Amino acid sequence: MKNASIGFLLLAFVVLAVPVAADEVDDGLPMTVNERIRTQTREMIQVGVPADDAVEMTRRMVQHRFRNELALQAQQEVIDACRKGLPYGPILNKLQEGLAKQIPPEDVVPAMRVVRERYEYTYRHANQVTKNRAAIEALGEAQAQGLAAGLEIRDMERINARVMERIRLKTCDDCPRLALESALTTRDMARLGVDSPTTGDVVSMALEKGYDSPRMVRMRHQFRSRLNQEEPQGMANRYAHAFRNGQDPVEDESGLGGFAGGQRIQGGASGSGGSGGSGGGSGGRGK
């Protein structure tokens, strides 16, 4: 009897909840909006998009004369992101950006798809690194920002391969933190205009040489602190050259001008592990 009462209450809740969503959609959209678009707006709400956001997105597309087919495709990108546990905000932001710049709807929807696929890729890697939801979101976001800044997938994959190798070999105390700091360094270099191959070289070689997360942070801060002295691409080229010649650009800044007397990196990530110094693989505990 008790189970029957609980079942009745749950059924009543579902029956009452559906009209509320329907009212929010119907009240927020013009009468002329296609029924399929209304239905899919409700589906957006059901998968976790706040009703205000879902209705506003649909209303903006109607105002900008999106064809029904394109509006449905745009909504589907948001729905797919939510179902896969991806953030929908960046996809909505891309729509807003396109509308503000008066980009044709035929070009806006593919751009939204690129954003969704970008986050799908970065979250897939983040889920391999850690199972902590907050850490997944932080790493996925940092890597997505790096891709948006111009880093190419093939270069990000080189960095990711090094991270996964460090995890496999257990040469990092806090591997998720190392992955995040590597992603933030990659993102910052890309944002500063360093080309993708060089960015990939610098960060992947730093990981190969046993950088822990504090040293990765130090390299990023050192790189930014020298921007008033030299342009980013040339500086990144010198960092890469230092690594290739067994020197640590973070340990000896004087080596950046030619590496005379630069300190040699002792070992790498696959070596003895080190102690977290110039080439130790002891991982790190954040900033």
N, C-alpha and C positions, 0 to 999 in steps of 0.2 A: 504493500500500500504506500509505504514511504517512497519507494523508487518510482512508483507511478505518479506521485505528486511532484517529485523533482522533474520527471520527464515532462509533465504538463507545464510546469513553470518555464522550463527551457524552451519549449515550443512556443509559449506565449511571448517570451522575450524575442525570439527570432521573428515572429509574425509582426510584433510591434516595431522592431528595429528596421525592417525593410522599408516601410512607408516613410520613416524619418529620412533615410538616405534618399528615397525617391523625391520627397518634398524639397530637400536641399538642392537637388539637381534641377527639378522642374521650376522651383522658385528662382534659381540663379541663372537659368538659360532662357533665351528667347523662345517663343512658341514654335518658331520656324526651324529649330534645330532638328536635324535628322534623328530618328528614333534609335538607330544603331549607335550614334555618337552619344546619345543620352545613356544608353545601356552600358556602353564602355566607360563612360564617366563614373557610373555607379560601381563598375568593376574596379576602377582605380581606387575608389574609396574602400572597397572591400579588401584590397590587398595592402592597405596601410597608408595611402595618401590622404592627408587631411582633406575634408570635404571642401573647405575654402580654396585650397590649392588646386584640387581637381576641377572644380567649377570655373575658377579663374583661368586656368590653362585653356579649357574648352572655349570659354567666352572670348578670350583673346584670339584664338584661332578663327573663330566665327567672324570676329570684327575685321580680321585681316584676310577674309575671304579664302580660307583654306578650302580646297575641294574636300568633299566628304572622305574620299579615299585617303588623302594625305593626313587629314585630322585623325582618322582611325589609326593610321600607321604611327603617328606621333604619340598617341595615347598608348599604343601597344608597346612602344619602347619603354615607357615609364612602368607599365604593368610588368613587363619582363624583368626589368631591373629589380623591382620590389620582390618578385617571386624568387629571385636568385640571391636575395639578401644584399643587393647593391644599393648605394645611395641614389635616390631619384633626383635630389636637388640639383646636381650638376647638369642633368639632362634638361630639367626645367629652365635652368640658367641659360643653356645653349639656345633654347627656344626663345627666351626673352631677348637674348643678344641678337638673334636673327631678326626678330620683329623690330627691335629698336633701330637696327641698321637697314631695315626695309629690304632684306634679302628675300628673294622669291621662295615661296613655300617648298617648291621642288628641290631647293638646295638646303633648306633648313632641316628637313626631316632626315636626310642622309647625315648631316652634321650631328644631329642628336644620336643617330645610330653609332657613329664613330665614338662618341663620348661613352655610350653604354658599353660598347665592346672594349673600350680602353679600361674601364673599371672592372669588367668581367675578367680581363687578363690579369690586372694587378691584384685583384682579390683572390684569384686562383693561386697565384704565387704566395700571397700572404697567408692563405690557409695551409700551405705546406710548411711555412716557417713556424706558425704558432696557432694555437686553438683559442687563445684569449681574444674575445670579441673586440675589445678596445684596441688591442695591439694590431689586430687584423685591419681595423678601420684606419688606424694611423698609418700603417705601412701601405695599404692600398691607396690611400689618398695621396701620400707623398710620391709614390711611383706614378700615379695618374697625372699629377702635376708636372712631373718630369717629362712624361710623354707629351703633354700639352705644350711644354716649353720647347720641344724640338728633339728630344732624345728619341732615337729610333729603336724599334722593338729588338732588332738583332743585337744592339749594344746593351740594352737592358738585360737581355738574356745572358750575355756574357757575365754581367755583374751578378745576376741571380744564380748562375751556375757556381760562381765562387762562393756565394753565401751558402748554398746548399752543400757544397763540399766542406766548408767549415763546420756546418752542422753535423754532417756525416762523420767527420774526423774528430768531432768533439774538441775543436780548438778555439772555442769561444765560450766564456762563462755565461754570457747573456746574449745568446744568438739572436733573438728577436730584436733586442736593442741595437745590436750591430747591423742587422738588416735595415732597421729604420734610419740609423745615422748614415749608412751608405746611401740610402734612397734620398735623404735630405741633401747630402753632399752632391749627389748626381743632379738633383733638381736645381740646386743653386747654381751649379756650373752651367747647366743648360740655359737657365734664365739669364745668366750673364753673357751669353752669346758664344760660349765654347762649343765647337762643333761636336756632333754626336760621337764619332769614332774616338776623338781625343778624350772626351768625358768618360766613355767606356773604358779606355785604356787606363786612365789615372785611377779610377775607383776600383776596377777589377784587379789591377796590379797591387794596389794598396792592400786589398783583401788577400791576394796571393802571398804577399810579403808578411802577413801576420798582423795587420793593423787590428787593434781592438776598438771598441766603440769610443772611449775617450780620445784615442789618437785620431780617429776619423773626424770627431768633432773639432779637434785641434787643427787638422788639415783644412777643414772647411773655414774655420775662423781665420786662420792664417791667410788663406787664399783671398778672402774678402778684405782683410786688413791691408793688403798690398795693392788694391785696385787703384789707389791714387798715385801709384808709382809706375805701374805698367798695365798694358791691356790684357784682358783675360785670356785670349787665345794663346798669346806668346807665353804667358805664365804657365798655362796648362801644358803646353808643349815641353817646357823645361821640367815640369813635374814628371811628365811621362818619361823624359830622357833620363832623369835621375833614377827612377825606378828600374829602367832597363839596364842601367849601369851599376846596379846594386847599392845605390845610395838612397838615403831617406831625406826627401826635401823638407820634411817637418822637423827632423832632428837637427839639421844644419842649414839654416837659411842662407848662409854665405855660399853654399854650394849651388844656389840657383843661377848664379852668373857664370858658371862654368864648372862648378862642382870640384874645384881644387880643394883637396883636403876634406871633401865631404865624408861624413861617417858612413861606413858600409853597413848595410842591413845584415844582421846576423840571423840567418835562417829564414824560413817562411812558415806559412800556415801548416804545411804538412810535415814540418820538422819536429823538433823536440817540444815545441809549444812556447818556450821562452817564458818571460816573466811579465809581459805587458810592456816591455821597453820598446826599442826601435823595431824589433821584429817579432816580439812575443805574440803567441796566439792565446793569450789568457782571457780573451773576450773583454768584457767591460760592463759597467753597471750604469751606463748613461752618462749624462753631462755632469 
